[in-house]
Amino acid sequence: MVRIIESQVIDSNNLGAFYKHINKRITYRNSIGALLSKDGNLISEDGEKAALFNNYFASVGTADDGRVPLCDVVLGSDCVIDNVVFTKRAIESSNGKIKKQYVEWP
């Protein structure tokens, strides 16, 4: 069955279908395995595992004290950008990173 599907992907000559097939084959989609609770019980139910993770991360996190840290620079609504400079090199570099799309202008 796998060979038939692979042959269909090859025969379609569709690069998107090829990548989709490859990504399905290499993506690891397995759930989180059983966990051991503090009292030594094996936890296998998703809801119980979520609660176990939640309790752990809540215990190692910090409580919000309601204070906002001071910042050296804070941009407010009065901040105005007067000019923006784009160098030729920056534009050439970014052009290679964008997806090419052609638009017809009227």
OpenMM code with the backbone's topology and positions (N, CA, C; nanometers):
from openmm import Vec3, app, unit

residues = "MET VAL ARG ILE ILE GLU SER GLN VAL ILE ASP SER ASN ASN LEU GLY ALA PHE TYR LYS HIS ILE ASN LYS ARG ILE THR TYR ARG ASN SER ILE GLY ALA LEU LEU SER LYS ASP GLY ASN LEU ILE SER GLU ASP GLY GLU LYS ALA ALA LEU PHE ASN ASN TYR PHE ALA SER VAL GLY THR ALA ASP ASP GLY ARG VAL PRO LEU CYS ASP VAL VAL LEU GLY SER ASP CYS VAL ILE ASP ASN VAL VAL PHE THR LYS ARG ALA ILE GLU SER SER ASN GLY LYS ILE LYS LYS GLN TYR VAL GLU TRP PRO".split()
positions = [
    Vec3(0.0830, -0.1200, 0.0000),
    Vec3(0.0000, 0.0000, 0.0000),
    Vec3(0.0871, 0.1259, 0.0000),
    Vec3(0.1949, 0.1254, 0.0791),
    Vec3(0.2829, 0.2423, 0.0858),
    Vec3(0.3473, 0.2687, -0.0491),
    Vec3(0.3872, 0.1617, -0.1186),
    Vec3(0.4504, 0.1785, -0.2506),
    Vec3(0.3536, 0.2384, -0.3518),
    Vec3(0.2270, 0.2018, -0.3420),
    Vec3(0.1264, 0.2564, -0.4341),
    Vec3(0.1117, 0.4065, -0.4105),
    Vec3(0.1037, 0.4450, -0.2835),
    Vec3(0.0901, 0.5871, -0.2497),
    Vec3(0.2137, 0.6641, -0.2958),
    Vec3(0.3329, 0.6071, -0.2707),
    Vec3(0.4557, 0.6739, -0.3128),
    Vec3(0.4615, 0.6871, -0.4645),
    Vec3(0.4178, 0.5861, -0.5354),
    Vec3(0.4145, 0.5928, -0.6822),
    Vec3(0.3190, 0.7005, -0.7295),
    Vec3(0.2048, 0.7129, -0.6630),
    Vec3(0.1076, 0.8164, -0.7006),
    Vec3(0.1660, 0.9555, -0.6779),
    Vec3(0.2389, 0.9729, -0.5675),
    Vec3(0.3011, 1.1026, -0.5393),
    Vec3(0.4040, 1.1351, -0.6457),
    Vec3(0.4855, 1.0372, -0.6826),
    Vec3(0.5879, 1.0588, -0.7851),
    Vec3(0.5234, 1.0874, -0.9202),
    Vec3(0.4234, 1.0082, -0.9567),
    Vec3(0.3575, 1.0246, -1.0866),
    Vec3(0.2812, 1.1560, -1.0982),
    Vec3(0.2383, 1.2120, -0.9851),
    Vec3(0.1629, 1.3377, -0.9901),
    Vec3(0.2509, 1.4554, -1.0309),
    Vec3(0.3821, 1.4404, -1.0151),
    Vec3(0.4760, 1.5475, -1.0493),
    Vec3(0.4384, 1.6786, -0.9794),
    Vec3(0.3918, 1.6657, -0.8542),
    Vec3(0.3466, 1.7799, -0.7754),
    Vec3(0.4389, 1.7941, -0.6552),
    Vec3(0.5177, 1.9008, -0.6532),
    Vec3(0.6143, 1.9211, -0.5461),
    Vec3(0.5457, 1.9349, -0.4103),
    Vec3(0.4308, 2.0001, -0.4063),
    Vec3(0.3557, 2.0161, -0.2812),
    Vec3(0.3110, 1.8824, -0.2248),
    Vec3(0.2633, 1.7945, -0.3121),
    Vec3(0.2206, 1.6615, -0.2681),
    Vec3(0.3391, 1.5818, -0.2165),
    Vec3(0.4550, 1.5998, -0.2808),
    Vec3(0.5758, 1.5309, -0.2363),
    Vec3(0.6129, 1.5738, -0.0943),
    Vec3(0.6189, 1.7051, -0.0699),
    Vec3(0.6543, 1.7546, 0.0632),
    Vec3(0.5511, 1.7127, 0.1682),
    Vec3(0.4244, 1.7145, 0.1307),
    Vec3(0.3196, 1.6722, 0.2243),
    Vec3(0.3397, 1.5261, 0.2633),
    Vec3(0.3709, 1.4419, 0.1648),
    Vec3(0.3946, 1.3001, 0.1916),
    Vec3(0.5165, 1.2816, 0.2818),
    Vec3(0.6239, 1.3517, 0.2521),
    Vec3(0.7466, 1.3404, 0.3326),
    Vec3(0.7210, 1.3871, 0.4750),
    Vec3(0.6541, 1.4991, 0.4914),
    Vec3(0.6264, 1.5512, 0.6263),
    Vec3(0.5405, 1.4557, 0.7080),
    Vec3(0.4476, 1.3880, 0.6418),
    Vec3(0.3669, 1.2880, 0.7132),
    Vec3(0.4538, 1.1739, 0.7628),
    Vec3(0.5552, 1.1383, 0.6837),
    Vec3(0.6403, 1.0245, 0.7176),
    Vec3(0.7412, 1.0575, 0.8281),
    Vec3(0.7852, 1.1838, 0.8368),
    Vec3(0.8896, 1.2169, 0.9340),
    Vec3(0.8369, 1.2838, 1.0601),
    Vec3(0.7128, 1.3250, 1.0592),
    Vec3(0.6569, 1.3916, 1.1768),
    Vec3(0.6258, 1.2887, 1.2841),
    Vec3(0.6701, 1.3186, 1.4053),
    Vec3(0.6464, 1.2295, 1.5182),
    Vec3(0.5206, 1.2759, 1.5891),
    Vec3(0.4155, 1.1972, 1.5830),
    Vec3(0.2872, 1.2357, 1.6415),
    Vec3(0.2455, 1.1336, 1.7454),
    Vec3(0.3156, 1.1304, 1.8537),
    Vec3(0.2813, 1.0365, 1.9582),
    Vec3(0.2449, 1.1168, 2.0826),
    Vec3(0.1497, 1.0668, 2.1573),
    Vec3(0.1089, 1.1383, 2.2772),
    Vec3(0.2154, 1.1230, 2.3854),
    Vec3(0.2021, 1.2005, 2.4888),
    Vec3(0.2935, 1.1935, 2.6024),
    Vec3(0.2685, 1.0610, 2.6735),
    Vec3(0.3755, 0.9914, 2.7025),
    Vec3(0.3642, 0.8618, 2.7685),
    Vec3(0.3150, 0.8753, 2.9117),
    Vec3(0.3051, 0.7632, 2.9786),
    Vec3(0.2592, 0.7611, 3.1173),
    Vec3(0.3584, 0.8372, 3.2049),
    Vec3(0.3062, 0.9035, 3.3071),
    Vec3(0.3876, 0.9806, 3.4005),
    Vec3(0.3748, 0.9218, 3.5405),
    Vec3(0.4744, 0.9483, 3.6223),
    Vec3(0.4739, 0.9006, 3.7593),
    Vec3(0.4437, 1.0192, 3.8519),
    Vec3(0.3383, 1.0086, 3.9308),
    Vec3(0.3025, 1.1166, 4.0222),
    Vec3(0.3949, 1.1161, 4.1440),
    Vec3(0.3850, 1.2194, 4.2269),
    Vec3(0.4694, 1.2299, 4.3471),
    Vec3(0.4494, 1.1114, 4.4405),
    Vec3(0.3281, 1.0604, 4.4452),
    Vec3(0.3006, 0.9488, 4.5362),
    Vec3(0.3277, 0.8123, 4.4729),
    Vec3(0.3869, 0.8127, 4.3513),
    Vec3(0.4269, 0.6871, 4.2889),
    Vec3(0.3237, 0.6221, 4.2005),
    Vec3(0.2103, 0.6853, 4.1785),
    Vec3(0.1062, 0.6296, 4.0913),
    Vec3(0.1393, 0.6581, 3.9453),
    Vec3(0.1066, 0.5643, 3.8588),
    Vec3(0.1264, 0.5802, 3.7161),
    Vec3(0.0058, 0.6544, 3.6586),
    Vec3(0.0306, 0.7676, 3.5913),
    Vec3(-0.0753, 0.8514, 3.5347),
    Vec3(-0.0762, 0.8324, 3.3833),
    Vec3(-0.1912, 0.7875, 3.3299),
    Vec3(-0.2005, 0.7651, 3.1861),
    Vec3(-0.3142, 0.8429, 3.1198),
    Vec3(-0.4081, 0.8938, 3.1965),
    Vec3(-0.5194, 0.9719, 3.1411),
    Vec3(-0.4713, 1.1129, 3.1060),
    Vec3(-0.5152, 1.1646, 2.9898),
    Vec3(-0.4703, 1.2960, 2.9440),
    Vec3(-0.5018, 1.4067, 3.0443),
    Vec3(-0.6219, 1.4073, 3.1002),
    Vec3(-0.6607, 1.5107, 3.1961),
    Vec3(-0.5747, 1.5077, 3.3219),
    Vec3(-0.5445, 1.3879, 3.3686),
    Vec3(-0.4600, 1.3745, 3.4873),
    Vec3(-0.3162, 1.4163, 3.4570),
    Vec3(-0.2678, 1.3840, 3.3358),
    Vec3(-0.1332, 1.4264, 3.2965),
    Vec3(-0.1270, 1.5794, 3.2886),
    Vec3(-0.2316, 1.6404, 3.2325),
    Vec3(-0.2358, 1.7867, 3.2226),
    Vec3(-0.2330, 1.8492, 3.3613),
    Vec3(-0.3087, 1.7939, 3.4539),
    Vec3(-0.3102, 1.8456, 3.5907),
    Vec3(-0.1736, 1.8288, 3.6566),
    Vec3(-0.1076, 1.7169, 3.6316),
    Vec3(0.0245, 1.6917, 3.6873),
    Vec3(0.1252, 1.7952, 3.6358),
    Vec3(0.1239, 1.8201, 3.5040),
    Vec3(0.2118, 1.9231, 3.4471),
    Vec3(0.1775, 2.0610, 3.5022),
    Vec3(0.0490, 2.0921, 3.5116),
    Vec3(0.0067, 2.2216, 3.5629),
    Vec3(0.0569, 2.2427, 3.7053),
    Vec3(0.0406, 2.1432, 3.7891),
    Vec3(0.0866, 2.1547, 3.9278),
    Vec3(0.2374, 2.1735, 3.9346),
    Vec3(0.3107, 2.1016, 3.8500),
    Vec3(0.4560, 2.1153, 3.8510),
    Vec3(0.4973, 2.2553, 3.8088),
    Vec3(0.4461, 2.3020, 3.6939),
    Vec3(0.4878, 2.4332, 3.6437),
    Vec3(0.4414, 2.5458, 3.7354),
    Vec3(0.3271, 2.5293, 3.7989),
    Vec3(0.2812, 2.6297, 3.8955),
    Vec3(0.3737, 2.6332, 4.0165),
    Vec3(0.4326, 2.5190, 4.0540),
    Vec3(0.5197, 2.5148, 4.1714),
    Vec3(0.6570, 2.5755, 4.1454),
    Vec3(0.7029, 2.5756, 4.0199),
    Vec3(0.8351, 2.6302, 3.9900),
    Vec3(0.8288, 2.7725, 3.9361),
    Vec3(0.7098, 2.8229, 3.9080),
    Vec3(0.6943, 2.9586, 3.8572),
    Vec3(0.6985, 3.0599, 3.9709),
    Vec3(0.6860, 3.1851, 3.9361),
    Vec3(0.6816, 3.2912, 4.0368),
    Vec3(0.5450, 3.3564, 4.0346),
    Vec3(0.5016, 3.4000, 4.1496),
    Vec3(0.3711, 3.4662, 4.1602),
    Vec3(0.3838, 3.6108, 4.1149),
    Vec3(0.2812, 3.6592, 4.0474),
    Vec3(0.2787, 3.7978, 4.0019),
    Vec3(0.2606, 3.8878, 4.1233),
    Vec3(0.3559, 3.9798, 4.1417),
    Vec3(0.3461, 4.0722, 4.2552),
    Vec3(0.2765, 4.2026, 4.2177),
    Vec3(0.2329, 4.2146, 4.0933),
    Vec3(0.1588, 4.3322, 4.0497),
    Vec3(0.2468, 4.4506, 4.0133),
    Vec3(0.3774, 4.4381, 4.0289),
    Vec3(0.4665, 4.5497, 3.9956),
    Vec3(0.5142, 4.5377, 3.8517),
    Vec3(0.5235, 4.6512, 3.7846),
    Vec3(0.5722, 4.6560, 3.6482),
    Vec3(0.7198, 4.6931, 3.6529),
    Vec3(0.8064, 4.6169, 3.5892),
    Vec3(0.9491, 4.6495, 3.5931),
    Vec3(0.9771, 4.7805, 3.5210),
    Vec3(1.0776, 4.8518, 3.5669),
    Vec3(1.1169, 4.9775, 3.5042),
    Vec3(1.1939, 4.9486, 3.3760),
    Vec3(1.1703, 5.0314, 3.2744),
    Vec3(1.2412, 5.0196, 3.1474),
    Vec3(1.3131, 5.1503, 3.1201),
    Vec3(1.4309, 5.1423, 3.0604),
    Vec3(1.5058, 5.2641, 3.0264),
    Vec3(1.4347, 5.3442, 2.9183),
    Vec3(1.3792, 5.2748, 2.8215),
    Vec3(1.3127, 5.3421, 2.7107),
    Vec3(1.1722, 5.2853, 2.6978),
    Vec3(1.0738, 5.3737, 2.6991),
    Vec3(0.9359, 5.3328, 2.6800),
    Vec3(0.8805, 5.4159, 2.5654),
    Vec3(0.8284, 5.3477, 2.4630),
    Vec3(0.7715, 5.4187, 2.3498),
    Vec3(0.6237, 5.4418, 2.3756),
    Vec3(0.5833, 5.5659, 2.3698),
    Vec3(0.4433, 5.5995, 2.3925),
    Vec3(0.3762, 5.6416, 2.2642),
    Vec3(0.2567, 5.6956, 2.2764),
    Vec3(0.1811, 5.7369, 2.1583),
    Vec3(0.2416, 5.8600, 2.0929),
    Vec3(0.3303, 5.9311, 2.1643),
    Vec3(0.3926, 6.0497, 2.1069),
    Vec3(0.5182, 6.0156, 2.0266),
    Vec3(0.5503, 5.8894, 2.0160),
    Vec3(0.6681, 5.8456, 1.9421),
    Vec3(0.6393, 5.8529, 1.7920),
    Vec3(0.7247, 5.9208, 1.7169),
    Vec3(0.7076, 5.9366, 1.5733),
    Vec3(0.8368, 5.8947, 1.5042),
    Vec3(0.8236, 5.8165, 1.4003),
    Vec3(0.9385, 5.7803, 1.3195),
    Vec3(0.9456, 5.8795, 1.2041),
    Vec3(1.0509, 5.9595, 1.2029),
    Vec3(1.0638, 6.0636, 1.1009),
    Vec3(1.1049, 6.0088, 0.9654),
    Vec3(1.1961, 5.9125, 0.9653),
    Vec3(1.2408, 5.8574, 0.8385),
    Vec3(1.2870, 5.7131, 0.8586),
    Vec3(1.2856, 5.6411, 0.7496),
    Vec3(1.3309, 5.5030, 0.7499),
    Vec3(1.4285, 5.4893, 0.6343),
    Vec3(1.5440, 5.4296, 0.6608),
    Vec3(1.6460, 5.4145, 0.5583),
    Vec3(1.6592, 5.2660, 0.5237),
    Vec3(1.6471, 5.2361, 0.3953),
    Vec3(1.6679, 5.1012, 0.3450),
    Vec3(1.7908, 5.1035, 0.2550),
    Vec3(1.8908, 5.0278, 0.2917),
    Vec3(2.0092, 5.0201, 0.2073),
    Vec3(1.9847, 4.9222, 0.0938),
    Vec3(2.0616, 4.9384, -0.0133),
    Vec3(2.0502, 4.8490, -0.1280),
    Vec3(2.0785, 4.7055, -0.0844),
    Vec3(2.1768, 4.6878, 0.0007),
    Vec3(2.2133, 4.5536, 0.0467),
    Vec3(2.0994, 4.4897, 0.1274),
    Vec3(2.0309, 4.5684, 0.2133),
    Vec3(1.9199, 4.5150, 0.2931),
    Vec3(1.8046, 4.4715, 0.2034),
    Vec3(1.7778, 4.5500, 0.0998),
    Vec3(1.6687, 4.5162, 0.0082),
    Vec3(1.7042, 4.3912, -0.0720),
    Vec3(1.8265, 4.3845, -0.1224),
    Vec3(1.8687, 4.2663, -0.1993),
    Vec3(1.8646, 4.1413, -0.1116),
    Vec3(1.9043, 4.1559, 0.0141),
    Vec3(1.9041, 4.0424, 0.1063),
    Vec3(1.7621, 3.9955, 0.1355),
    Vec3(1.6711, 4.0885, 0.1542),
    Vec3(1.5334, 4.0513, 0.1871),
    Vec3(1.4589, 3.9958, 0.0667),
    Vec3(1.4968, 4.0382, -0.0533),
    Vec3(1.4293, 3.9889, -0.1739),
    Vec3(1.4445, 3.8383, -0.1899),
    Vec3(1.5546, 3.7830, -0.1455),
    Vec3(1.5757, 3.6398, -0.1559),
    Vec3(1.4936, 3.5606, -0.0571),
    Vec3(1.4390, 3.6270, 0.0431),
    Vec3(1.3653, 3.5590, 0.1486),
    Vec3(1.2145, 3.5622, 0.1295),
    Vec3(1.1663, 3.6448, 0.0377),
    Vec3(1.0211, 3.6542, 0.0192),
    Vec3(0.9765, 3.5631, -0.0941),
    Vec3(0.8525, 3.5240, -0.0859),
    Vec3(0.7948, 3.4384, -0.1888),
    Vec3(0.7668, 3.5247, -0.3108),
    Vec3(0.8102, 3.4786, -0.4245),
    Vec3(0.7925, 3.5548, -0.5480),
    Vec3(0.6478, 3.5448, -0.5954),
    Vec3(0.5850, 3.6592, -0.6124),
    Vec3(0.4506, 3.6651, -0.6672),
    Vec3(0.4460, 3.7795, -0.7683),
    Vec3(0.3877, 3.7539, -0.8799),
    Vec3(0.3810, 3.8564, -0.9827),
    Vec3(0.2409, 3.9147, -0.9868),
    Vec3(0.2361, 4.0450, -0.9906),
    Vec3(0.1093, 4.1169, -0.9929),
    Vec3(0.1035, 4.2004, -1.1190),
    Vec3(-0.0063, 4.1942, -1.1891),
    Vec3(-0.0242, 4.2769, -1.3084),
    Vec3(-0.0787, 4.4119, -1.2648),
    Vec3(-0.0104, 4.5161, -1.3061),
    Vec3(-0.0551, 4.6507, -1.2740),
    Vec3(-0.1391, 4.7043, -1.3894),
    Vec3(-0.2425, 4.7778, -1.3552),
    Vec3(-0.3290, 4.8320, -1.4635),
    Vec3(-0.2588, 4.9352, -1.5483),
] * unit.nanometer
topology = app.Topology()
chain = topology.addChain("A")
for resn in residues:
    res = topology.addResidue(resn, chain)
    for name in ("N", "CA", "C"):
        topology.addAtom(name, app.Element.getBySymbol(name[0]), res)
